[in-house]
Amino acid sequence: MPREKNPEVTPARKRAPRKRAAATEVSRPSFVDPQQRAALIARAAYFRAMNRGFAPGHEVEDWVAAEAEVDAELLRGTTRAAHT
């Protein structure tokens, strides 16, 4: 025989436990001020130029490549200066 539905009594529903925020958050790199970032880029550009023997005409190319390299390292959190 089918059960009678009683609208006055509803079964208690158990909720699933909430996921912890720490487990779902992505770690974010620490903030680096613009002057520190520029110093990191300048240093990386200098080493790029040095490896080329300081041949003229590649300054902008060195700077842009160094900027991309430093920004990628900062996003990964692998630059030593970002932790100090």
mmCIF file as gemmi writes it, N, C-alpha and C atoms, coordinates in Angstrom:
data_model
loop_
_atom_site.group_PDB
_atom_site.id
_atom_site.type_symbol
_atom_site.label_atom_id
_atom_site.label_alt_id
_atom_site.label_comp_id
_atom_site.label_asym_id
_atom_site.label_entity_id
_atom_site.label_seq_id
_atom_site.pdbx_PDB_ins_code
_atom_site.Cartn_x
_atom_site.Cartn_y
_atom_site.Cartn_z
_atom_site.occupancy
_atom_site.B_iso_or_equiv
_atom_site.pdbx_formal_charge
_atom_site.auth_seq_id
_atom_site.auth_asym_id
_atom_site.pdbx_PDB_model_num
ATOM 1 N N . MET Axp A 1 ? 0.839 -1.157 0 1 0 ? 1 A 1
ATOM 2 C CA . MET Axp A 1 ? 0 0 0 1 0 ? 1 A 1
ATOM 3 C C . MET Axp A 1 ? 0.9 1.24 0 1 0 ? 1 A 1
ATOM 4 N N . PRO Axp A 2 ? 0.593 2.261 -0.806 1 0 ? 2 A 1
ATOM 5 C CA . PRO Axp A 2 ? 1.431 3.455 -0.877 1 0 ? 2 A 1
ATOM 6 C C . PRO Axp A 2 ? 1.382 4.235 0.421 1 0 ? 2 A 1
ATOM 7 N N . ARG Axp A 3 ? 2.502 4.929 0.679 1 0 ? 3 A 1
ATOM 8 C CA . ARG Axp A 3 ? 2.584 5.758 1.893 1 0 ? 3 A 1
ATOM 9 C C . ARG Axp A 3 ? 1.757 7.01 1.727 1 0 ? 3 A 1
ATOM 10 N N . GLU Axp A 4 ? 1.179 7.427 2.792 1 0 ? 4 A 1
ATOM 11 C CA . GLU Axp A 4 ? 0.446 8.683 2.785 1 0 ? 4 A 1
ATOM 12 C C . GLU Axp A 4 ? 1.415 9.816 2.995 1 0 ? 4 A 1
ATOM 13 N N . LYS Axp A 5 ? 1.247 10.872 2.25 1 0 ? 5 A 1
ATOM 14 C CA . LYS Axp A 5 ? 2.103 12.03 2.423 1 0 ? 5 A 1
ATOM 15 C C . LYS Axp A 5 ? 1.502 12.923 3.477 1 0 ? 5 A 1
ATOM 16 N N . ASN Axp A 6 ? 2.351 13.326 4.394 1 0 ? 6 A 1
ATOM 17 C CA . ASN Axp A 6 ? 1.915 14.226 5.444 1 0 ? 6 A 1
ATOM 18 C C . ASN Axp A 6 ? 2.619 15.559 5.225 1 0 ? 6 A 1
ATOM 19 N N . PRO Axp A 7 ? 1.929 16.595 4.786 1 0 ? 7 A 1
ATOM 20 C CA . PRO Axp A 7 ? 2.592 17.86 4.488 1 0 ? 7 A 1
ATOM 21 C C . PRO Axp A 7 ? 3.159 18.551 5.726 1 0 ? 7 A 1
ATOM 22 N N . GLU Axp A 8 ? 2.73 18.163 6.887 1 0 ? 8 A 1
ATOM 23 C CA . GLU Axp A 8 ? 3.203 18.82 8.107 1 0 ? 8 A 1
ATOM 24 C C . GLU Axp A 8 ? 4.565 18.293 8.552 1 0 ? 8 A 1
ATOM 25 N N . VAL Axp A 9 ? 4.901 17.086 8.169 1 0 ? 9 A 1
ATOM 26 C CA . VAL Axp A 9 ? 6.159 16.489 8.579 1 0 ? 9 A 1
ATOM 27 C C . VAL Axp A 9 ? 7.038 16.304 7.338 1 0 ? 9 A 1
ATOM 28 N N . THR Axp A 10 ? 8.166 16.981 7.336 1 0 ? 10 A 1
ATOM 29 C CA . THR Axp A 10 ? 9.11 16.82 6.233 1 0 ? 10 A 1
ATOM 30 C C . THR Axp A 10 ? 10.385 16.198 6.788 1 0 ? 10 A 1
ATOM 31 N N . PRO Axp A 11 ? 10.955 15.296 6.056 1 0 ? 11 A 1
ATOM 32 C CA . PRO Axp A 11 ? 12.176 14.663 6.551 1 0 ? 11 A 1
ATOM 33 C C . PRO Axp A 11 ? 13.323 15.69 6.596 1 0 ? 11 A 1
ATOM 34 N N . ALA Axp A 12 ? 14.165 15.547 7.591 1 0 ? 12 A 1
ATOM 35 C CA . ALA Axp A 12 ? 15.313 16.444 7.732 1 0 ? 12 A 1
ATOM 36 C C . ALA Axp A 12 ? 16.339 16.096 6.652 1 0 ? 12 A 1
ATOM 37 N N . ARG Axp A 13 ? 16.801 17.117 5.942 1 0 ? 13 A 1
ATOM 38 C CA . ARG Axp A 13 ? 17.784 16.899 4.894 1 0 ? 13 A 1
ATOM 39 C C . ARG Axp A 13 ? 19.174 17.204 5.426 1 0 ? 13 A 1
ATOM 40 N N . LYS Axp A 14 ? 20.079 16.326 5.14 1 0 ? 14 A 1
ATOM 41 C CA . LYS Axp A 14 ? 21.454 16.553 5.542 1 0 ? 14 A 1
ATOM 42 C C . LYS Axp A 14 ? 22.165 17.3 4.425 1 0 ? 14 A 1
ATOM 43 N N . ARG Axp A 15 ? 22.925 18.295 4.821 1 0 ? 15 A 1
ATOM 44 C CA . ARG Axp A 15 ? 23.686 19.058 3.848 1 0 ? 15 A 1
ATOM 45 C C . ARG Axp A 15 ? 25.079 18.472 3.708 1 0 ? 15 A 1
ATOM 46 N N . ALA Axp A 16 ? 25.578 18.58 2.503 1 0 ? 16 A 1
ATOM 47 C CA . ALA Axp A 16 ? 26.951 18.147 2.261 1 0 ? 16 A 1
ATOM 48 C C . ALA Axp A 16 ? 27.886 19.166 2.913 1 0 ? 16 A 1
ATOM 49 N N . PRO Axp A 17 ? 29.015 18.72 3.428 1 0 ? 17 A 1
ATOM 50 C CA . PRO Axp A 17 ? 29.948 19.674 4.038 1 0 ? 17 A 1
ATOM 51 C C . PRO Axp A 17 ? 30.487 20.636 2.988 1 0 ? 17 A 1
ATOM 52 N N . ARG Axp A 18 ? 30.726 21.87 3.411 1 0 ? 18 A 1
ATOM 53 C CA . ARG Axp A 18 ? 31.255 22.879 2.494 1 0 ? 18 A 1
ATOM 54 C C . ARG Axp A 18 ? 32.718 22.623 2.215 1 0 ? 18 A 1
ATOM 55 N N . LYS Axp A 19 ? 33.103 22.956 1.013 1 0 ? 19 A 1
ATOM 56 C CA . LYS Axp A 19 ? 34.508 22.822 0.662 1 0 ? 19 A 1
ATOM 57 C C . LYS Axp A 19 ? 35.278 23.946 1.331 1 0 ? 19 A 1
ATOM 58 N N . ARG Axp A 20 ? 36.454 23.63 1.768 1 0 ? 20 A 1
ATOM 59 C CA . ARG Axp A 20 ? 37.287 24.646 2.404 1 0 ? 20 A 1
ATOM 60 C C . ARG Axp A 20 ? 37.808 25.605 1.36 1 0 ? 20 A 1
ATOM 61 N N . ALA Axp A 21 ? 37.873 26.876 1.71 1 0 ? 21 A 1
ATOM 62 C CA . ALA Axp A 21 ? 38.33 27.903 0.787 1 0 ? 21 A 1
ATOM 63 C C . ALA Axp A 21 ? 39.789 27.7 0.415 1 0 ? 21 A 1
ATOM 64 N N . ALA Axp A 22 ? 40.613 27.241 1.351 1 0 ? 22 A 1
ATOM 65 C CA . ALA Axp A 22 ? 42.039 27.069 1.093 1 0 ? 22 A 1
ATOM 66 C C . ALA Axp A 22 ? 42.284 26.024 0.01 1 0 ? 22 A 1
ATOM 67 N N . ALA Axp A 23 ? 41.433 25.029 -0.055 1 0 ? 23 A 1
ATOM 68 C CA . ALA Axp A 23 ? 41.631 23.97 -1.032 1 0 ? 23 A 1
ATOM 69 C C . ALA Axp A 23 ? 41.243 24.426 -2.439 1 0 ? 23 A 1
ATOM 70 N N . THR Axp A 24 ? 40.34 25.388 -2.554 1 0 ? 24 A 1
ATOM 71 C CA . THR Axp A 24 ? 39.884 25.818 -3.868 1 0 ? 24 A 1
ATOM 72 C C . THR Axp A 24 ? 40.591 27.067 -4.359 1 0 ? 24 A 1
ATOM 73 N N . GLU Axp A 25 ? 41.249 27.822 -3.5 1 0 ? 25 A 1
ATOM 74 C CA . GLU Axp A 25 ? 41.911 29.049 -3.918 1 0 ? 25 A 1
ATOM 75 C C . GLU Axp A 25 ? 43.229 28.75 -4.61 1 0 ? 25 A 1
ATOM 76 N N . VAL Axp A 26 ? 43.547 29.589 -5.57 1 0 ? 26 A 1
ATOM 77 C CA . VAL Axp A 26 ? 44.827 29.497 -6.255 1 0 ? 26 A 1
ATOM 78 C C . VAL Axp A 26 ? 45.778 30.432 -5.521 1 0 ? 26 A 1
ATOM 79 N N . SER Axp A 27 ? 47.006 29.962 -5.283 1 0 ? 27 A 1
ATOM 80 C CA . SER Axp A 27 ? 47.955 30.823 -4.588 1 0 ? 27 A 1
ATOM 81 C C . SER Axp A 27 ? 48.299 32 -5.486 1 0 ? 27 A 1
ATOM 82 N N . ARG Axp A 28 ? 48.337 33.178 -4.901 1 0 ? 28 A 1
ATOM 83 C CA . ARG Axp A 28 ? 48.614 34.396 -5.646 1 0 ? 28 A 1
ATOM 84 C C . ARG Axp A 28 ? 49.978 34.922 -5.257 1 0 ? 28 A 1
ATOM 85 N N . PRO Axp A 29 ? 50.691 35.466 -6.247 1 0 ? 29 A 1
ATOM 86 C CA . PRO Axp A 29 ? 52.004 36.008 -5.933 1 0 ? 29 A 1
ATOM 87 C C . PRO Axp A 29 ? 51.901 37.241 -5.052 1 0 ? 29 A 1
ATOM 88 N N . SER Axp A 30 ? 52.931 37.474 -4.284 1 0 ? 30 A 1
ATOM 89 C CA . SER Axp A 30 ? 52.936 38.662 -3.453 1 0 ? 30 A 1
ATOM 90 C C . SER Axp A 30 ? 53.161 39.884 -4.329 1 0 ? 30 A 1
ATOM 91 N N . PHE Axp A 31 ? 52.707 41.037 -3.868 1 0 ? 31 A 1
ATOM 92 C CA . PHE Axp A 31 ? 52.785 42.273 -4.633 1 0 ? 31 A 1
ATOM 93 C C . PHE Axp A 31 ? 54.225 42.768 -4.695 1 0 ? 31 A 1
ATOM 94 N N . VAL Axp A 32 ? 54.61 43.213 -5.871 1 0 ? 32 A 1
ATOM 95 C CA . VAL Axp A 32 ? 55.927 43.811 -6.074 1 0 ? 32 A 1
ATOM 96 C C . VAL Axp A 32 ? 55.675 45.234 -6.564 1 0 ? 32 A 1
ATOM 97 N N . ASP Axp A 33 ? 56.282 46.208 -5.894 1 0 ? 33 A 1
ATOM 98 C CA . ASP Axp A 33 ? 56.032 47.591 -6.298 1 0 ? 33 A 1
ATOM 99 C C . ASP Axp A 33 ? 56.66 47.857 -7.666 1 0 ? 33 A 1
ATOM 100 N N . PRO Axp A 34 ? 56.155 48.839 -8.393 1 0 ? 34 A 1
ATOM 101 C CA . PRO Axp A 34 ? 56.626 49.11 -9.759 1 0 ? 34 A 1
ATOM 102 C C . PRO Axp A 34 ? 58.126 49.397 -9.857 1 0 ? 34 A 1
ATOM 103 N N . GLN Axp A 35 ? 58.701 50.053 -8.862 1 0 ? 35 A 1
ATOM 104 C CA . GLN Axp A 35 ? 60.143 50.324 -8.901 1 0 ? 35 A 1
ATOM 105 C C . GLN Axp A 35 ? 60.95 49.04 -8.794 1 0 ? 35 A 1
ATOM 106 N N . GLN Axp A 36 ? 60.515 48.133 -7.945 1 0 ? 36 A 1
ATOM 107 C CA . GLN Axp A 36 ? 61.216 46.86 -7.801 1 0 ? 36 A 1
ATOM 108 C C . GLN Axp A 36 ? 61.079 46.036 -9.081 1 0 ? 36 A 1
ATOM 109 N N . ARG Axp A 37 ? 59.887 46.053 -9.677 1 0 ? 37 A 1
ATOM 110 C CA . ARG Axp A 37 ? 59.665 45.334 -10.933 1 0 ? 37 A 1
ATOM 111 C C . ARG Axp A 37 ? 60.572 45.895 -12.026 1 0 ? 37 A 1
ATOM 112 N N . ALA Axp A 38 ? 60.659 47.223 -12.123 1 0 ? 38 A 1
ATOM 113 C CA . ALA Axp A 38 ? 61.511 47.849 -13.136 1 0 ? 38 A 1
ATOM 114 C C . ALA Axp A 38 ? 62.975 47.474 -12.927 1 0 ? 38 A 1
ATOM 115 N N . ALA Axp A 39 ? 63.402 47.392 -11.671 1 0 ? 39 A 1
ATOM 116 C CA . ALA Axp A 39 ? 64.785 47.006 -11.378 1 0 ? 39 A 1
ATOM 117 C C . ALA Axp A 39 ? 65.039 45.564 -11.809 1 0 ? 39 A 1
ATOM 118 N N . LEU Axp A 40 ? 64.092 44.688 -11.579 1 0 ? 40 A 1
ATOM 119 C CA . LEU Axp A 40 ? 64.233 43.29 -12.007 1 0 ? 40 A 1
ATOM 120 C C . LEU Axp A 40 ? 64.312 43.191 -13.528 1 0 ? 40 A 1
ATOM 121 N N . ILE Axp A 41 ? 63.485 43.978 -14.206 1 0 ? 41 A 1
ATOM 122 C CA . ILE Axp A 41 ? 63.488 43.967 -15.67 1 0 ? 41 A 1
ATOM 123 C C . ILE Axp A 41 ? 64.809 44.511 -16.194 1 0 ? 41 A 1
ATOM 124 N N . ALA Axp A 42 ? 65.292 45.615 -15.606 1 0 ? 42 A 1
ATOM 125 C CA . ALA Axp A 42 ? 66.555 46.212 -16.043 1 0 ? 42 A 1
ATOM 126 C C . ALA Axp A 42 ? 67.704 45.22 -15.876 1 0 ? 42 A 1
ATOM 127 N N . ARG Axp A 43 ? 67.704 44.522 -14.776 1 0 ? 43 A 1
ATOM 128 C CA . ARG Axp A 43 ? 68.768 43.546 -14.533 1 0 ? 43 A 1
ATOM 129 C C . ARG Axp A 43 ? 68.717 42.409 -15.55 1 0 ? 43 A 1
ATOM 130 N N . ALA Axp A 44 ? 67.506 41.895 -15.818 1 0 ? 44 A 1
ATOM 131 C CA . ALA Axp A 44 ? 67.358 40.816 -16.794 1 0 ? 44 A 1
ATOM 132 C C . ALA Axp A 44 ? 67.737 41.298 -18.194 1 0 ? 44 A 1
ATOM 133 N N . ALA Axp A 45 ? 67.374 42.534 -18.548 1 0 ? 45 A 1
ATOM 134 C CA . ALA Axp A 45 ? 67.731 43.087 -19.857 1 0 ? 45 A 1
ATOM 135 C C . ALA Axp A 45 ? 69.245 43.254 -19.966 1 0 ? 45 A 1
ATOM 136 N N . TYR Axp A 46 ? 69.883 43.676 -18.888 1 0 ? 46 A 1
ATOM 137 C CA . TYR Axp A 46 ? 71.347 43.822 -18.885 1 0 ? 46 A 1
ATOM 138 C C . TYR Axp A 46 ? 72.015 42.478 -19.16 1 0 ? 46 A 1
ATOM 139 N N . PHE Axp A 47 ? 71.568 41.442 -18.494 1 0 ? 47 A 1
ATOM 140 C CA . PHE Axp A 47 ? 72.181 40.129 -18.696 1 0 ? 47 A 1
ATOM 141 C C . PHE Axp A 47 ? 71.919 39.596 -20.107 1 0 ? 47 A 1
ATOM 142 N N . ARG Axp A 48 ? 70.759 39.912 -20.673 1 0 ? 48 A 1
ATOM 143 C CA . ARG Axp A 48 ? 70.496 39.518 -22.057 1 0 ? 48 A 1
ATOM 144 C C . ARG Axp A 48 ? 71.483 40.222 -22.998 1 0 ? 48 A 1
ATOM 145 N N . ALA Axp A 49 ? 71.692 41.525 -22.775 1 0 ? 49 A 1
ATOM 146 C CA . ALA Axp A 49 ? 72.627 42.289 -23.607 1 0 ? 49 A 1
ATOM 147 C C . ALA Axp A 49 ? 74.054 41.767 -23.417 1 0 ? 49 A 1
ATOM 148 N N . MET Axp A 50 ? 74.415 41.456 -22.199 1 0 ? 50 A 1
ATOM 149 C CA . MET Axp A 50 ? 75.755 40.946 -21.913 1 0 ? 50 A 1
ATOM 150 C C . MET Axp A 50 ? 75.999 39.626 -22.654 1 0 ? 50 A 1
ATOM 151 N N . ASN Axp A 51 ? 74.994 38.751 -22.641 1 0 ? 51 A 1
ATOM 152 C CA . ASN Axp A 51 ? 75.131 37.467 -23.336 1 0 ? 51 A 1
ATOM 153 C C . ASN Axp A 51 ? 75.275 37.647 -24.845 1 0 ? 51 A 1
ATOM 154 N N . ARG Axp A 52 ? 74.776 38.749 -25.375 1 0 ? 52 A 1
ATOM 155 C CA . ARG Axp A 52 ? 74.91 39.07 -26.786 1 0 ? 52 A 1
ATOM 156 C C . ARG Axp A 52 ? 76.201 39.824 -27.078 1 0 ? 52 A 1
ATOM 157 N N . GLY Axp A 53 ? 76.958 40.166 -26.085 1 0 ? 53 A 1
ATOM 158 C CA . GLY Axp A 53 ? 78.189 40.926 -26.277 1 0 ? 53 A 1
ATOM 159 C C . GLY Axp A 53 ? 77.937 42.416 -26.404 1 0 ? 53 A 1
ATOM 160 N N . PHE Axp A 54 ? 76.82 42.896 -25.883 1 0 ? 54 A 1
ATOM 161 C CA . PHE Axp A 54 ? 76.437 44.31 -25.909 1 0 ? 54 A 1
ATOM 162 C C . PHE Axp A 54 ? 76.374 44.879 -27.323 1 0 ? 54 A 1
ATOM 163 N N . ALA Axp A 55 ? 75.969 44.056 -28.281 1 0 ? 55 A 1
ATOM 164 C CA . ALA Axp A 55 ? 75.809 44.542 -29.654 1 0 ? 55 A 1
ATOM 165 C C . ALA Axp A 55 ? 74.669 45.558 -29.677 1 0 ? 55 A 1
ATOM 166 N N . PRO Axp A 56 ? 74.904 46.73 -30.292 1 0 ? 56 A 1
ATOM 167 C CA . PRO Axp A 56 ? 73.876 47.772 -30.293 1 0 ? 56 A 1
ATOM 168 C C . PRO Axp A 56 ? 72.693 47.42 -31.203 1 0 ? 56 A 1
ATOM 169 N N . GLY Axp A 57 ? 71.569 48.083 -30.929 1 0 ? 57 A 1
ATOM 170 C CA . GLY Axp A 57 ? 70.383 47.935 -31.763 1 0 ? 57 A 1
ATOM 171 C C . GLY Axp A 57 ? 69.367 46.936 -31.262 1 0 ? 57 A 1
ATOM 172 N N . HIS Axp A 58 ? 69.619 46.314 -30.119 1 0 ? 58 A 1
ATOM 173 C CA . HIS Axp A 58 ? 68.683 45.308 -29.59 1 0 ? 58 A 1
ATOM 174 C C . HIS Axp A 58 ? 68.143 45.694 -28.212 1 0 ? 58 A 1
ATOM 175 N N . GLU Axp A 59 ? 68.254 46.956 -27.862 1 0 ? 59 A 1
ATOM 176 C CA . GLU Axp A 59 ? 67.878 47.385 -26.509 1 0 ? 59 A 1
ATOM 177 C C . GLU Axp A 59 ? 66.394 47.152 -26.221 1 0 ? 59 A 1
ATOM 178 N N . VAL Axp A 60 ? 65.544 47.561 -27.173 1 0 ? 60 A 1
ATOM 179 C CA . VAL Axp A 60 ? 64.094 47.403 -26.965 1 0 ? 60 A 1
ATOM 180 C C . VAL Axp A 60 ? 63.721 45.922 -26.937 1 0 ? 60 A 1
ATOM 181 N N . GLU Axp A 61 ? 64.319 45.172 -27.818 1 0 ? 61 A 1
ATOM 182 C CA . GLU Axp A 61 ? 64.069 43.729 -27.857 1 0 ? 61 A 1
ATOM 183 C C . GLU Axp A 61 ? 64.462 43.074 -26.529 1 0 ? 61 A 1
ATOM 184 N N . ASP Axp A 62 ? 65.622 43.465 -25.994 1 0 ? 62 A 1
ATOM 185 C CA . ASP Axp A 62 ? 66.07 42.933 -24.7 1 0 ? 62 A 1
ATOM 186 C C . ASP Axp A 62 ? 65.103 43.32 -23.587 1 0 ? 62 A 1
ATOM 187 N N . TRP Axp A 63 ? 64.662 44.573 -23.602 1 0 ? 63 A 1
ATOM 188 C CA . TRP Axp A 63 ? 63.77 45.056 -22.544 1 0 ? 63 A 1
ATOM 189 C C . TRP Axp A 63 ? 62.435 44.309 -22.585 1 0 ? 63 A 1
ATOM 190 N N . VAL Axp A 64 ? 61.859 44.168 -23.777 1 0 ? 64 A 1
ATOM 191 C CA . VAL Axp A 64 ? 60.555 43.501 -23.906 1 0 ? 64 A 1
ATOM 192 C C . VAL Axp A 64 ? 60.655 42.035 -23.491 1 0 ? 64 A 1
ATOM 193 N N . ALA Axp A 65 ? 61.719 41.369 -23.901 1 0 ? 65 A 1
ATOM 194 C CA . ALA Axp A 65 ? 61.898 39.961 -23.524 1 0 ? 65 A 1
ATOM 195 C C . ALA Axp A 65 ? 62.108 39.83 -22.021 1 0 ? 65 A 1
ATOM 196 N N . ALA Axp A 66 ? 62.901 40.749 -21.451 1 0 ? 66 A 1
ATOM 197 C CA . ALA Axp A 66 ? 63.145 40.716 -20.007 1 0 ? 66 A 1
ATOM 198 C C . ALA Axp A 66 ? 61.855 40.996 -19.24 1 0 ? 66 A 1
ATOM 199 N N . GLU Axp A 67 ? 61.044 41.914 -19.748 1 0 ? 67 A 1
ATOM 200 C CA . GLU Axp A 67 ? 59.768 42.237 -19.097 1 0 ? 67 A 1
ATOM 201 C C . GLU Axp A 67 ? 58.847 41.02 -19.076 1 0 ? 67 A 1
ATOM 202 N N . ALA Axp A 68 ? 58.758 40.318 -20.181 1 0 ? 68 A 1
ATOM 203 C CA . ALA Axp A 68 ? 57.922 39.111 -20.235 1 0 ? 68 A 1
ATOM 204 C C . ALA Axp A 68 ? 58.446 38.039 -19.292 1 0 ? 68 A 1
ATOM 205 N N . GLU Axp A 69 ? 59.765 37.893 -19.243 1 0 ? 69 A 1
ATOM 206 C CA . GLU Axp A 69 ? 60.383 36.9 -18.364 1 0 ? 69 A 1
ATOM 207 C C . GLU Axp A 69 ? 60.112 37.213 -16.892 1 0 ? 69 A 1
ATOM 208 N N . VAL Axp A 70 ? 60.3 38.465 -16.503 1 0 ? 70 A 1
ATOM 209 C CA . VAL Axp A 70 ? 60.099 38.864 -15.106 1 0 ? 70 A 1
ATOM 210 C C . VAL Axp A 70 ? 58.628 38.73 -14.723 1 0 ? 70 A 1
ATOM 211 N N . ASP Axp A 71 ? 57.73 39.172 -15.597 1 0 ? 71 A 1
ATOM 212 C CA . ASP Axp A 71 ? 56.3 39.057 -15.29 1 0 ? 71 A 1
ATOM 213 C C . ASP Axp A 71 ? 55.879 37.6 -15.131 1 0 ? 71 A 1
ATOM 214 N N . ALA Axp A 72 ? 56.404 36.73 -15.961 1 0 ? 72 A 1
ATOM 215 C CA . ALA Axp A 72 ? 56.08 35.298 -15.843 1 0 ? 72 A 1
ATOM 216 C C . ALA Axp A 72 ? 56.6 34.745 -14.521 1 0 ? 72 A 1
ATOM 217 N N . GLU Axp A 73 ? 57.81 35.136 -14.134 1 0 ? 73 A 1
ATOM 218 C CA . GLU Axp A 73 ? 58.368 34.673 -12.865 1 0 ? 73 A 1
ATOM 219 C C . GLU Axp A 73 ? 57.57 35.205 -11.68 1 0 ? 73 A 1
ATOM 220 N N . LEU Axp A 74 ? 57.135 36.448 -11.77 1 0 ? 74 A 1
ATOM 221 C CA . LEU Axp A 74 ? 56.343 37.021 -10.678 1 0 ? 74 A 1
ATOM 222 C C . LEU Axp A 74 ? 54.993 36.318 -10.549 1 0 ? 74 A 1
ATOM 223 N N . LEU Axp A 75 ? 54.388 35.98 -11.664 1 0 ? 75 A 1
ATOM 224 C CA . LEU Axp A 75 ? 53.111 35.266 -11.613 1 0 ? 75 A 1
ATOM 225 C C . LEU Axp A 75 ? 53.267 33.872 -11.029 1 0 ? 75 A 1
ATOM 226 N N . ARG Axp A 76 ? 54.389 33.23 -11.332 1 0 ? 76 A 1
ATOM 227 C CA . ARG Axp A 76 ? 54.661 31.907 -10.759 1 0 ? 76 A 1
ATOM 228 C C . ARG Axp A 76 ? 55.13 32.007 -9.322 1 0 ? 76 A 1
ATOM 229 N N . GLY Axp A 77 ? 55.634 33.173 -8.946 1 0 ? 77 A 1
ATOM 230 C CA . GLY Axp A 77 ? 56.144 33.353 -7.589 1 0 ? 77 A 1
ATOM 231 C C . GLY Axp A 77 ? 57.548 32.821 -7.419 1 0 ? 77 A 1
ATOM 232 N N . THR Axp A 78 ? 58.333 32.768 -8.503 1 0 ? 78 A 1
ATOM 233 C CA . THR Axp A 78 ? 59.663 32.183 -8.408 1 0 ? 78 A 1
ATOM 234 C C . THR Axp A 78 ? 60.782 33.208 -8.319 1 0 ? 78 A 1
ATOM 235 N N . THR Axp A 79 ? 60.458 34.49 -8.435 1 0 ? 79 A 1
ATOM 236 C CA . THR Axp A 79 ? 61.501 35.504 -8.351 1 0 ? 79 A 1
ATOM 237 C C . THR Axp A 79 ? 61.884 35.708 -6.889 1 0 ? 79 A 1
ATOM 238 N N . ARG Axp A 80 ? 63.162 35.664 -6.587 1 0 ? 80 A 1
ATOM 239 C CA . ARG Axp A 80 ? 63.622 35.82 -5.202 1 0 ? 80 A 1
ATOM 240 C C . ARG Axp A 80 ? 63.221 37.171 -4.628 1 0 ? 80 A 1
ATOM 241 N N . ALA Axp A 81 ? 63.284 38.202 -5.44 1 0 ? 81 A 1
ATOM 242 C CA . ALA Axp A 81 ? 62.985 39.559 -4.953 1 0 ? 81 A 1
ATOM 243 C C . ALA Axp A 81 ? 61.503 39.706 -4.582 1 0 ? 81 A 1
ATOM 244 N N . ALA Axp A 82 ? 60.646 38.877 -5.136 1 0 ? 82 A 1
ATOM 245 C CA . ALA Axp A 82 ? 59.226 38.965 -4.811 1 0 ? 82 A 1
ATOM 246 C C . ALA Axp A 82 ? 58.955 38.499 -3.399 1 0 ? 82 A 1
ATOM 247 N N . HIS Axp A 83 ? 59.853 37.7 -2.845 1 0 ? 83 A 1
ATOM 248 C CA . HIS Axp A 83 ? 59.643 37.161 -1.496 1 0 ? 83 A 1
ATOM 249 C C . HIS Axp A 83 ? 60.297 37.995 -0.424 1 0 ? 83 A 1
ATOM 250 N N . THR Axp A 84 ? 61.055 39.011 -0.797 1 0 ? 84 A 1
ATOM 251 C CA . THR Axp A 84 ? 61.749 39.816 0.207 1 0 ? 84 A 1
ATOM 252 C C . THR Axp A 84 ? 61.076 41.14 0.405 1 0 ? 84 A 1
